[in-house]
């Protein structure tokens, strides 16, 4: 018999081979996991059958999973109800008159939309439809326009609520509320960092980002009143979770209902939009749940192989610096982001990396603090995978809407934002308090 690490590596090799021939990630993980389980059982299929009869129920009966379709539905209502346009008009009314202001308004709108969506792909797609015509109208350079929207879309998972953070919380038995709270400051830093990048670019080459018209205070107040209900939803959902007024599931249900009502009352959501919202939520939820089941099958096999335990013991006995190890882990995430989507990365790697990181000492932090800190770091490097070549799913989504702009130009436009991301990662590794200060201030939820 091979050792656990060898068996685990073979399962990953099979998984990657299946992905190369374009088998969906959820099914690929299931096949690799099932094959590994049968091998570890000595070629006997009976233990696999016994495991499968409980696998789906054990995962999908988890009450916390209800929060995923509810947050997705909230984002669908916001998308089809035109709430994203109200957000953009509000932000651009205050900063659109500055050089590069429309692009900065796009970043601010992505952050605001991410607070009621939870999906980077949905944020990028929605903002591309809303903001790209405005960037074109004011003569923004193609690389800056598409690069801004692709990078800004990543704020959809960085600003809570965040679907990958929910999955991380379920896998690690961590508090969803604590993780949402810990993501706020890094999310704000990400938004400000992207705005700073735009300012540097337009200062260097002013023609890339001309200033837009200056809005009057009457227009600014009108835009504030128009976006007020959306801000109220964010307050109720996020602050409700932080303050303990509602569980994440209850807050998501309230938020979805509120977004739906606002979209209907404002006239942006009709029967067709309601049907599209329900269908979009169902499709996204089914995809996520399929990936979850595939990951569970793979993780069961990895647990039987003892790969995570053996790897954690090897790392602890290696004598390597904890910071060298976490740097290698983060680099692995960035490399995986070149070939894999964010949700699959979280599901695939957390069962392996989490016990390894929890066994190391970082600044004398407790296991609970390390768990939250590592969750935010993992989210940030997963976010980089959404815009990192050669996959960069956000890049392809935006480039599909701007077909006249070469894909290479969009990737060039993303590079300065990636530099901002790397600086932010270094800052959060060096100063874990950036992720923990709000958690410590508000206390356990």
C-alpha positions, -999 to 999 in steps of 0.1 A, spaced: 0 0 0 11 35 -8 13 61 20 -14 87 25 3 116 8 11 95 -24 -26 83 -26 -38 119 -21 -15 132 -48 -27 105 -72 -63 115 -66 -54 151 -74 -37 140 -106 -68 121 -116 -89 152 -107 -68 175 -129 -68 150 -158 -106 149 -157 -108 187 -156 -85 189 -186 -110 169 -207 -137 194 -195 -156 172 -171 -174 196 -146 -154 202 -114 -181 187 -91 -183 154 -111 -145 153 -114 -140 155 -76 -167 129 -71 -150 104 -95 -115 110 -81 -128 106 -45 -149 75 -53 -119 59 -71 -96 66 -42 -121 53 -17 -125 20 -35 -87 16 -37 -83 23 0 -110 -3 7 -90 -29 -11 -111 -29 -43 -143 -35 -23 -172 -14 -35 -194 -21 -5 -179 6 19 -183 32 -9 -220 23 -13 -225 24 24 -209 59 25 -229 72 -4 -263 65 11 -256 91 38 -233 115 20 -259 137 3 -282 139 33 -254 146 58 -243 176 36 -275 190 23 -294 187 56 -271 213 71 -293 243 80 -264 268 74 -265 259 37 -299 277 33 -280 310 35 -264 304 1 -296 304 -21 -310 333 0 -280 355 -6 -280 345 -43 -317 354 -45 -309 388 -30 -283 394 -56 -306 383 -84 -333 407 -72 -307 435 -71 -295 426 -106 -329 423 -123 -345 451 -103 -320 477 -115 -307 484 -80 -271 484 -94 -279 514 -116 -291 534 -85 -258 525 -67 -237 536 -96 -256 569 -100 -251 576 -63 -214 569 -62 -206 587 -95 -226 618 -84 -200 624 -57 -167 613 -74 -175 610 -111 -163 646 -118 -127 638 -108 -101 625 -133 -106 587 -133 -138 593 -113 -161 571 -134 -137 542 -129 -135 549 -92 -172 551 -91 -173 516 -107 -151 502 -80 -173 518 -53 -204 504 -69 -189 470 -71 -182 471 -34 -218 483 -27 -233 457 -50 -211 430 -34 -227 439 0 -260 427 -14 -249 400 -38 -220 377 -25 -209 366 -59 -179 380 -79 -191 366 -112 -225 382 -107 -210 415 -96 -186 416 -126 -214 407 -151 -239 433 -136 -213 461 -134 -202 454 -169 -237 460 -182 -242 491 -161 -208 508 -161 -191 498 -193 -213 520 -216 -205 550 -193 -168 544 -194 -170 542 -232 -191 574 -234 -164 594 -215 -136 580 -236 -118 558 -210 -89 536 -223 -101 501 -230 -75 485 -208 -84 507 -178 -121 503 -183 -121 465 -186 -93 460 -160 -112 481 -135 -145 462 -139 -127 428 -138 -108 437 -106 -137 455 -91 -159 424 -96 -137 405 -71 -151 428 -44 -183 407 -47 -168 380 -26 -145 403 -6 -172 425 8 -196 404 30 -219 386 25 -196 362 6 -205 327 -6 -169 314 -4 -167 326 32 -199 308 40 -185 276 25 -152 281 45 -173 286 77 -192 253 71 -161 233 63 -142 246 94 -171 249 118 -163 286 121 -188 314 129 -202 329 97 -208 362 115 -172 364 127 -159 358 92 -182 384 77 -170 409 104 -134 401 98 -138 407 60 -150 442 64 -117 461 69 -98 440 43 -127 446 19 -126 484 25 -88 483 20 -92 464 -13 -117 491 -25 -95 520 -15 -64 502 -30 -82 498 -63 -92 535 -63 -56 545 -55 -44 524 -85 -68 543 -108 -56 576 -94 -20 566 -101 -28 555 -136 -47 587 -146 -20 609 -130 6 591 -151 -15 591 -183 -44 616 -179 -59 607 -213 -67 572 -200 -94 584 -176 -111 617 -184 -132 635 -158 -170 632 -160 -195 661 -155 -199 675 -119 -233 667 -104 -252 694 -85 -261 689 -49 -297 685 -59 -287 656 -81 -265 641 -53 -294 643 -28 -318 628 -53 -294 599 -59 -289 594 -22 -327 591 -17 -329 567 -46 -302 544 -32 -314 548 4 -335 515 5 -305 496 -8 -283 510 20 -311 501 45 -310 465 33 -272 464 38 -276 478 73 -303 454 83 -285 423 69 -249 430 78 -254 450 110 -281 425 121 -256 397 118 -229 416 136 -251 428 164 -267 394 169 -302 406 161 -305 377 135 -287 346 125 -270 347 90 -299 326 76 -325 349 91 -307 380 79 -303 365 44 -341 358 43 -349 393 54 -325 408 29 -338 387 0 -374 397 8 -365 434 12 -345 435 -21 -374 418 -39 -400 443 -25 -377 473 -32 -371 461 -68 -409 456 -74 -419 489 -58 -393 509 -77 -407 494 -110 -375 476 -120 -387 441 -114 -416 426 -134 -429 390 -138 -401 382 -162 -375 395 -138 -390 374 -110 -389 342 -131 -353 350 -142 -343 356 -106 -358 323 -94 -342 304 -123 -308 321 -118 -308 313 -81 -318 277 -87 -291 271 -113 -264 287 -92 -275 268 -61 -276 235 -79 -241 241 -93 -227 250 -58 -244 220 -42 -231 196 -68 -196 209 -62 -202 205 -25 -212 168 -29 -182 161 -51 -158 178 -26 -173 158 2 -166 125 -16 -130 136 -23 -125 148 12 -138 116 27 -113 97 7 -85 121 17 -95 116 53 -94 78 50 -60 81 33 -47 102 63 -31 126 38 -41 158 57 -29 144 90 4 131 76 10 164 58 3 184 89 28 162 109 54 165 81 51 203 81 54 205 119 84 182 119 101 200 90 114 229 110 104 253 83 93 289 93 55 292 96 57 323 74 75 303 47 48 277 49 19 301 47 37 319 18 38 285 0 2 279 7 -9 313 -6 13 308 -37 -4 274 -43 -38 292 -42 -26 317 -68 -14 289 -91 -46 269 -87 -65 301 -95 -50 298 -130 -69 266 -137 -98 264 -112 -127 286 -100 -129 301 -65 -155 278 -49 -137 246 -61 -104 259 -46 -119 265 -12 -137 231 -12 -106 213 -24 -79 228 -3 -93 238 30 -95 202 44 -58 198 35 -44 232 44 -65 241 74 -51 215 98 -16 223 87 -20 260 94 -38 255 127 -8 234 139 16 263 133 24 293 155 17 328 142 23 357 166 10 335 194 -26 336 181 -52 312 194 -67 286 171 -99 306 168 -80 337 157 -59 318 133 -90 302 118 -105 336 110 -72 351 98 -65 322 75 -101 323 61 -97 360 51 -62 353 36 -76 323 16 -105 345 4 -81 372 -8 -59 348 -28 -89 331 -42 -101 365 -53 -68 370 -72 -75 338 -91 -106 354 -106 -85 379 -125 -52 361 -128 -42 347 -163 -47 323 -180 -82 317 -166 -94 348 -148 -131 342 -150 -139 378 -143 -117 389 -172 -135 367 -196 -169 379 -184 -160 415 -190 -141 409 -222 -172 391 -236 -191 424 -232 -163 445 -247 -155 424 -278 -137 452 -295 -110 453 -267 -84 425 -271 -82 400 -242 -45 409 -238 -54 445 -232 -78 435 -204 -51 414 -188 -27 443 -190 -53 465 -174 -57 440 -145 -19 439 -137 -18 472 -116 -48 459 -96 -30 426 -90 0 446 -76 -24 463 -51 -37 428 -42 -2 415 -34 5 446 -12 -27 439 7 -18 403 12 16 412 27 -1 437 50 -26 412 63 1 386 68 22 411 87 -7 426 107 -34 400 115 -51 427 136 -65 441 104 -88 411 102 -94 406 139 -100 441 153 -137 442 145 -142 407 158 -124 416 190 -143 449 194 -178 435 189 -171 402 207 -182 367 198 -215 363 180 
